[in-house]
Amino acid sequence: MGQTHWRKFVGCATWAVLFLVLLMSSVAHAQAKAKKHDVPPAVPVKVAPVVQGTVSEQITLVGNTEAIARSTIAAEVSGLVKDFPVREGDFVKKGEVLVRLKSTDLVLGLKAAVATREKARASLLFAEKELARHTRLKDADSIAARKYDEALYQHQSLKQEVLRSEAEIELLKDNIRNKTVVAPFTGFIAKEHTQVGEWLPVGGPVVTLVDLAHVRITVDVPERYAVQLLPQDPVRILVASISDEQFLGKISAILPEGDTHARTFPVRVSLINPGLKIRDGMEARATFNLGSKKNALLVPKDAIVTAGTNRLVFIVAGSVAQPVNVRVTGYYDGNVAVEGPLKPGDYVVIRGNERLRPGQPVEIIK
Protein backbone atom coordinates (compact mmCIF):
# COMPACT_ATOMS: atom_id res chain seq x y z
CA MET A 1 0.00 0.00 0.00
CA GLY A 2 2.81 2.44 0.85
CA GLN A 3 4.57 1.76 -2.41
CA THR A 4 1.39 2.36 -4.43
CA HIS A 5 0.75 5.62 -2.61
CA TRP A 6 4.29 6.82 -3.38
CA ARG A 7 3.91 6.07 -7.12
CA LYS A 8 0.68 8.12 -7.26
CA PHE A 9 2.38 11.00 -5.45
CA VAL A 10 5.34 10.99 -7.86
CA GLY A 11 3.01 10.88 -10.88
CA CYS A 12 0.96 13.83 -9.65
CA ALA A 13 4.09 15.82 -8.90
CA THR A 14 5.48 15.14 -12.37
CA TRP A 15 2.31 16.34 -14.05
CA ALA A 16 2.30 19.43 -11.82
CA VAL A 17 5.87 20.29 -12.82
CA LEU A 18 5.09 19.82 -16.52
CA PHE A 19 2.03 22.02 -16.21
CA LEU A 20 4.04 24.73 -14.44
CA VAL A 21 6.74 24.65 -17.14
CA LEU A 22 4.16 24.91 -19.91
CA LEU A 23 2.43 27.79 -18.11
CA MET A 24 5.67 29.72 -17.64
CA SER A 25 6.60 29.18 -21.32
CA SER A 26 3.22 30.45 -22.45
CA VAL A 27 3.49 33.54 -20.22
CA ALA A 28 7.03 34.27 -21.49
CA HIS A 29 5.87 33.91 -25.09
CA ALA A 30 2.94 36.25 -24.50
CA GLN A 31 5.22 38.82 -22.81
CA ALA A 32 7.71 38.66 -25.68
CA LYS A 33 4.91 39.08 -28.20
CA ALA A 34 3.47 42.06 -26.28
CA LYS A 35 6.94 43.63 -26.00
CA LYS A 36 7.40 43.20 -29.74
CA HIS A 37 4.12 45.02 -30.36
CA ASP A 38 5.17 47.86 -27.99
CA VAL A 39 8.16 48.75 -30.19
CA PRO A 40 7.07 51.52 -32.58
CA PRO A 41 7.52 50.78 -36.29
CA ALA A 42 10.41 52.33 -38.20
CA VAL A 43 9.48 55.62 -39.86
CA PRO A 44 10.89 56.35 -43.34
CA VAL A 45 12.87 59.59 -43.25
CA LYS A 46 15.31 61.59 -45.31
CA VAL A 47 18.42 62.98 -43.68
CA ALA A 48 21.12 65.56 -44.39
CA PRO A 49 24.47 66.21 -42.73
CA VAL A 50 25.27 69.07 -40.40
CA VAL A 51 27.98 71.21 -42.01
CA GLN A 52 30.32 73.91 -40.81
CA GLY A 53 30.23 77.05 -42.95
CA THR A 54 31.11 80.73 -43.10
CA VAL A 55 28.10 83.04 -43.04
CA SER A 56 27.37 86.73 -42.62
CA GLU A 57 26.60 88.21 -39.25
CA GLN A 58 22.93 89.19 -38.99
CA ILE A 59 20.97 91.81 -37.13
CA THR A 60 17.20 91.85 -36.57
CA LEU A 61 15.40 95.17 -36.12
CA VAL A 62 11.75 96.22 -35.86
CA GLY A 63 10.10 98.35 -38.54
CA ASN A 64 6.67 99.39 -39.77
CA THR A 65 4.88 98.27 -42.91
CA GLU A 66 3.33 100.69 -45.37
CA ALA A 67 1.76 100.55 -48.80
CA ILE A 68 4.07 101.62 -51.63
CA ALA A 69 1.16 102.97 -53.70
CA ARG A 70 -1.30 105.22 -51.83
CA SER A 71 -3.37 107.84 -53.64
CA THR A 72 -6.28 110.16 -52.96
CA ILE A 73 -8.39 109.75 -56.09
CA ALA A 74 -9.86 113.07 -57.28
CA ALA A 75 -12.61 114.10 -59.70
CA GLU A 76 -11.48 115.77 -62.92
CA VAL A 77 -14.80 117.54 -63.36
CA SER A 78 -17.34 118.98 -60.96
CA GLY A 79 -20.79 117.57 -60.39
CA LEU A 80 -23.41 116.16 -58.06
CA VAL A 81 -22.67 112.66 -56.73
CA LYS A 82 -25.26 110.34 -58.27
CA ASP A 83 -23.83 106.94 -57.35
CA PHE A 84 -21.16 105.95 -54.83
CA PRO A 85 -20.91 102.13 -54.90
CA VAL A 86 -17.79 101.58 -52.76
CA ARG A 87 -17.19 101.58 -49.01
CA GLU A 88 -14.16 101.73 -46.75
CA GLY A 89 -12.37 98.38 -46.66
CA ASP A 90 -13.64 97.28 -50.09
CA PHE A 91 -11.18 95.63 -52.46
CA VAL A 92 -11.50 97.08 -55.96
CA LYS A 93 -9.80 96.16 -59.20
CA LYS A 94 -8.34 98.58 -61.70
CA GLY A 95 -11.14 100.11 -63.79
CA GLU A 96 -13.95 99.52 -61.25
CA VAL A 97 -16.35 102.43 -60.70
CA LEU A 98 -15.69 104.54 -57.61
CA VAL A 99 -18.25 107.32 -58.14
CA ARG A 100 -20.67 108.57 -60.81
CA LEU A 101 -21.58 112.25 -61.13
CA LYS A 102 -24.78 113.61 -62.63
CA SER A 103 -24.12 114.43 -66.32
CA THR A 104 -27.49 115.55 -67.70
CA ASP A 105 -26.24 119.04 -68.60
CA LEU A 106 -23.26 117.65 -70.49
CA VAL A 107 -25.39 115.14 -72.40
CA LEU A 108 -27.74 117.91 -73.52
CA GLY A 109 -24.77 120.13 -74.35
CA LEU A 110 -23.33 117.31 -76.46
CA LYS A 111 -26.55 117.02 -78.46
CA ALA A 112 -26.49 120.78 -79.12
CA ALA A 113 -22.82 120.64 -80.15
CA VAL A 114 -23.51 117.78 -82.57
CA ALA A 115 -26.36 119.76 -84.15
CA THR A 116 -24.11 122.81 -84.51
CA ARG A 117 -21.43 120.71 -86.16
CA GLU A 118 -23.88 119.21 -88.64
CA LYS A 119 -25.11 122.69 -89.55
CA ALA A 120 -21.50 123.82 -90.06
CA ARG A 121 -20.81 120.76 -92.22
CA ALA A 122 -23.80 121.56 -94.42
CA SER A 123 -22.71 125.16 -94.79
CA LEU A 124 -19.18 123.97 -95.58
CA LEU A 125 -20.50 121.68 -98.32
CA PHE A 126 -22.35 124.61 -99.91
CA ALA A 127 -19.25 126.81 -99.56
CA GLU A 128 -17.11 124.17 -101.30
CA LYS A 129 -19.47 124.15 -104.29
CA GLU A 130 -19.50 127.97 -104.41
CA LEU A 131 -15.70 128.08 -104.24
CA ALA A 132 -15.43 125.58 -107.09
CA ARG A 133 -17.82 127.65 -109.24
CA HIS A 134 -15.98 130.90 -108.44
CA THR A 135 -12.68 129.20 -109.25
CA ARG A 136 -13.90 128.26 -112.78
CA LEU A 137 -15.19 131.82 -113.32
CA LYS A 138 -11.90 133.28 -112.08
CA ASP A 139 -9.95 131.08 -114.48
CA ALA A 140 -12.12 132.38 -117.32
CA ASP A 141 -11.71 135.99 -116.13
CA SER A 142 -15.49 136.16 -115.73
CA ILE A 143 -15.61 137.23 -112.05
CA ALA A 144 -14.15 139.99 -109.97
CA ALA A 145 -11.27 139.09 -107.71
CA ARG A 146 -13.20 140.35 -104.67
CA LYS A 147 -16.03 137.86 -105.25
CA TYR A 148 -13.57 134.97 -105.49
CA ASP A 149 -11.79 136.09 -102.29
CA GLU A 150 -15.10 136.25 -100.43
CA ALA A 151 -15.95 132.66 -101.47
CA LEU A 152 -12.47 131.46 -100.50
CA TYR A 153 -12.54 133.11 -97.06
CA GLN A 154 -16.09 131.84 -96.42
CA HIS A 155 -14.99 128.29 -97.19
CA GLN A 156 -11.96 128.52 -94.88
CA SER A 157 -14.06 130.06 -92.09
CA LEU A 158 -16.64 127.27 -92.24
CA LYS A 159 -13.91 124.65 -92.34
CA GLN A 160 -12.49 126.03 -89.07
CA GLU A 161 -16.01 126.16 -87.63
CA VAL A 162 -16.42 122.44 -88.26
CA LEU A 163 -13.06 121.76 -86.61
CA ARG A 164 -14.04 123.89 -83.59
CA SER A 165 -17.37 122.03 -83.29
CA GLU A 166 -15.62 118.68 -83.42
CA ALA A 167 -13.18 119.76 -80.70
CA GLU A 168 -16.09 120.93 -78.55
CA ILE A 169 -17.81 117.57 -79.02
CA GLU A 170 -14.66 115.67 -78.02
CA LEU A 171 -14.30 117.87 -74.93
CA LEU A 172 -17.92 117.22 -73.93
CA LYS A 173 -17.49 113.49 -74.47
CA ASP A 174 -14.34 113.53 -72.34
CA ASN A 175 -16.13 115.43 -69.58
CA ILE A 176 -18.99 112.93 -69.70
CA ARG A 177 -16.52 110.07 -69.37
CA ASN A 178 -14.88 111.87 -66.46
CA LYS A 179 -18.23 112.03 -64.69
CA THR A 180 -17.50 108.38 -63.89
CA VAL A 181 -14.39 108.05 -61.71
CA VAL A 182 -12.74 104.61 -61.85
CA ALA A 183 -9.93 103.01 -59.86
CA PRO A 184 -6.55 103.74 -61.50
CA PHE A 185 -5.03 100.65 -59.86
CA THR A 186 -6.08 97.62 -57.86
CA GLY A 187 -6.26 98.14 -54.11
CA PHE A 188 -8.31 98.71 -50.96
CA ILE A 189 -10.53 101.68 -50.16
CA ALA A 190 -8.83 103.18 -47.11
CA LYS A 191 -11.10 106.23 -46.72
CA GLU A 192 -14.29 107.73 -48.19
CA HIS A 193 -14.29 111.45 -48.98
CA THR A 194 -17.79 111.95 -50.42
CA GLN A 195 -21.34 110.58 -50.37
CA VAL A 196 -24.40 110.48 -52.64
CA GLY A 197 -25.97 113.94 -52.96
CA GLU A 198 -22.78 115.90 -52.28
CA TRP A 199 -21.33 118.38 -54.76
CA LEU A 200 -17.84 117.51 -55.92
CA PRO A 201 -15.72 120.41 -57.19
CA VAL A 202 -13.01 119.99 -59.80
CA GLY A 203 -10.18 118.15 -58.05
CA GLY A 204 -12.43 117.16 -55.15
CA PRO A 205 -11.32 113.97 -53.31
CA VAL A 206 -13.38 110.82 -53.84
CA VAL A 207 -11.57 108.03 -51.96
CA THR A 208 -8.12 107.14 -50.67
CA LEU A 209 -6.95 104.01 -52.49
CA VAL A 210 -4.14 101.81 -51.15
CA ASP A 211 -2.30 99.22 -53.22
CA LEU A 212 -1.03 96.40 -51.01
CA ALA A 213 0.32 94.12 -53.75
CA HIS A 214 3.75 95.46 -52.83
CA VAL A 215 4.59 96.80 -49.38
CA ARG A 216 7.50 98.67 -47.92
CA ILE A 217 9.05 98.37 -44.47
CA THR A 218 10.91 101.30 -42.99
CA VAL A 219 13.54 100.30 -40.43
CA ASP A 220 15.74 102.68 -38.43
CA VAL A 221 19.17 101.03 -38.60
CA PRO A 222 22.01 102.09 -36.26
CA GLU A 223 24.86 103.88 -38.02
CA ARG A 224 27.45 101.13 -37.39
CA TYR A 225 25.22 98.62 -39.23
CA ALA A 226 23.81 100.93 -41.90
CA VAL A 227 27.26 101.43 -43.42
CA GLN A 228 27.48 97.65 -44.02
CA LEU A 229 24.25 97.51 -46.07
CA LEU A 230 23.82 97.92 -49.82
CA PRO A 231 20.76 98.51 -52.04
CA GLN A 232 19.26 95.28 -53.41
CA ASP A 233 20.65 93.24 -50.48
CA PRO A 234 18.20 90.46 -49.49
CA VAL A 235 16.29 90.92 -46.24
CA ARG A 236 14.13 88.41 -44.37
CA ILE A 237 10.88 89.79 -43.01
CA LEU A 238 8.76 88.31 -40.21
CA VAL A 239 5.30 89.71 -39.52
CA ALA A 240 4.46 87.72 -36.42
CA SER A 241 0.81 88.79 -36.31
CA ILE A 242 -0.02 86.94 -39.52
CA SER A 243 2.49 84.09 -39.87
CA ASP A 244 5.56 82.34 -38.49
CA GLU A 245 6.90 82.09 -42.04
CA GLN A 246 9.46 84.63 -43.18
CA PHE A 247 9.06 86.66 -46.37
CA LEU A 248 11.99 87.56 -48.60
CA GLY A 249 12.41 91.22 -49.50
CA LYS A 250 15.25 93.46 -50.63
CA ILE A 251 16.64 96.84 -49.70
CA SER A 252 15.14 99.44 -52.03
CA ALA A 253 16.79 102.52 -50.52
CA ILE A 254 19.10 103.66 -47.73
CA LEU A 255 18.06 107.23 -46.99
CA PRO A 256 20.93 109.75 -46.76
CA GLU A 257 19.54 111.69 -43.79
CA GLY A 258 19.55 110.09 -40.35
CA ASP A 259 18.48 110.90 -36.81
CA THR A 260 21.36 112.88 -35.27
CA HIS A 261 20.22 112.01 -31.74
CA ALA A 262 19.71 108.25 -32.18
CA ARG A 263 22.41 107.89 -34.87
CA THR A 264 20.10 105.79 -37.03
CA PHE A 265 19.33 105.86 -40.74
CA PRO A 266 15.98 104.88 -42.32
CA VAL A 267 16.30 101.83 -44.58
CA ARG A 268 13.48 100.95 -46.99
CA VAL A 269 12.77 97.29 -47.65
CA SER A 270 10.31 96.32 -50.39
CA LEU A 271 8.63 92.95 -50.85
CA ILE A 272 5.74 91.28 -52.61
CA ASN A 273 2.70 90.86 -50.35
CA PRO A 274 1.47 87.25 -50.81
CA GLY A 275 -2.29 87.00 -50.42
CA LEU A 276 -2.41 90.71 -49.48
CA LYS A 277 -2.09 89.63 -45.84
CA ILE A 278 0.32 92.37 -44.77
CA ARG A 279 -1.56 95.58 -43.99
CA ASP A 280 -0.39 99.15 -43.70
CA GLY A 281 1.01 99.92 -40.23
CA MET A 282 1.87 96.39 -39.05
CA GLU A 283 4.97 95.59 -37.01
CA ALA A 284 7.64 93.71 -38.96
CA ARG A 285 10.99 92.25 -37.94
CA ALA A 286 13.66 92.68 -40.59
CA THR A 287 16.79 90.52 -40.55
CA PHE A 288 19.76 92.05 -42.42
CA ASN A 289 22.95 90.31 -43.53
CA LEU A 290 25.99 92.34 -42.50
CA GLY A 291 29.43 92.48 -44.09
CA SER A 292 31.23 90.72 -41.21
CA LYS A 293 31.57 86.92 -41.34
CA LYS A 294 31.46 84.09 -38.77
CA ASN A 295 31.65 80.29 -38.63
CA ALA A 296 28.41 78.48 -37.94
CA LEU A 297 26.77 75.06 -37.94
CA LEU A 298 24.32 74.86 -40.83
CA VAL A 299 21.33 72.56 -41.27
CA PRO A 300 18.62 72.62 -43.96
CA LYS A 301 15.65 74.74 -42.91
CA ASP A 302 13.39 71.66 -43.21
CA ALA A 303 15.29 70.08 -40.32
CA ILE A 304 13.94 72.65 -37.84
CA VAL A 305 10.90 71.51 -35.84
CA THR A 306 8.93 74.06 -33.80
CA ALA A 307 7.73 72.88 -30.40
CA GLY A 308 6.02 75.82 -28.73
CA THR A 309 8.69 78.45 -28.22
CA ASN A 310 11.49 75.89 -28.68
CA ARG A 311 13.30 74.81 -31.84
CA LEU A 312 14.73 71.32 -32.22
CA VAL A 313 16.17 68.88 -34.75
CA PHE A 314 16.15 65.07 -34.80
CA ILE A 315 19.57 63.41 -34.98
CA VAL A 316 19.78 59.88 -36.39
CA ALA A 317 22.24 57.56 -34.66
CA GLY A 318 22.06 53.77 -34.89
CA SER A 319 18.77 53.89 -36.82
CA VAL A 320 17.11 55.76 -33.94
CA ALA A 321 16.02 59.41 -33.93
CA GLN A 322 16.64 61.59 -30.89
CA PRO A 323 15.53 65.25 -30.50
CA VAL A 324 18.13 67.94 -29.81
CA ASN A 325 17.19 71.49 -28.80
CA VAL A 326 18.88 74.21 -30.85
CA ARG A 327 18.90 77.98 -31.09
CA VAL A 328 18.44 79.53 -34.53
CA THR A 329 20.95 82.32 -35.15
CA GLY A 330 20.30 83.08 -38.82
CA TYR A 331 18.72 82.10 -42.12
CA TYR A 332 20.81 81.74 -45.26
CA ASP A 333 18.97 80.76 -48.45
CA GLY A 334 17.79 77.20 -47.74
CA ASN A 335 19.97 76.71 -44.64
CA VAL A 336 19.67 77.71 -41.01
CA ALA A 337 22.55 78.56 -38.68
CA VAL A 338 22.04 76.90 -35.30
CA GLU A 339 23.72 76.58 -31.92
CA GLY A 340 23.37 73.44 -29.82
CA PRO A 341 24.89 70.01 -29.07
CA LEU A 342 25.59 69.23 -32.73
CA LYS A 343 28.79 68.64 -34.66
CA PRO A 344 29.69 68.57 -38.33
CA GLY A 345 28.85 65.20 -39.86
CA ASP A 346 25.82 64.51 -37.67
CA TYR A 347 22.77 63.52 -39.68
CA VAL A 348 19.51 65.36 -39.08
CA VAL A 349 16.07 64.43 -40.35
CA ILE A 350 14.78 66.78 -43.06
CA ARG A 351 11.65 64.86 -44.12
CA GLY A 352 9.38 62.82 -41.88
CA ASN A 353 10.42 64.68 -38.72
CA GLU A 354 6.94 66.07 -38.06
CA ARG A 355 5.72 62.66 -36.78
CA LEU A 356 8.82 61.43 -34.94
CA ARG A 357 8.99 60.63 -31.23
CA PRO A 358 12.12 60.46 -29.06
CA GLY A 359 13.89 57.13 -29.52
CA GLN A 360 11.75 56.05 -32.47
CA PRO A 361 13.37 53.74 -35.02
CA VAL A 362 13.78 55.23 -38.47
CA GLU A 363 14.48 53.91 -41.94
CA ILE A 364 16.64 56.22 -44.05
CA ILE A 365 15.41 56.57 -47.63
CA LYS A 366 17.13 58.22 -50.54
Secondary structure, 3 states (H helix, E strand, C coil): CHHHHHHHHHHHHHHHHHHHHHHHHHHHHHHHHHHHHHCCCCEEEEEEECEEEEEEEEEEEEEEEEEEEEEEEECCCCEEEEECCCCCCCEECCCCEEEEECCHHHHHHHHHHHHHHHHHHHHHHHHHHHHHHHHHHHHCCCCCHHHHHHHHHHHHHHHHHHHHHHHHHHHHHHHHHHCEEECCCCEEEEEECCCCCCEECCCCEEEEEEEEEEEEEEEEEEHHHHCCCCCCCEEEEECCCCCCCCEEEEEEEECCCCECCCCEEEEEEEEECHHHCCCCCCEEEEEEEEEEEEEEEEEEHHHCEEECCEEEEEEEECCEEEEEEEEEEEEECCEEEEECCCCCCCEEEEECHHHCCCCEEEEECC
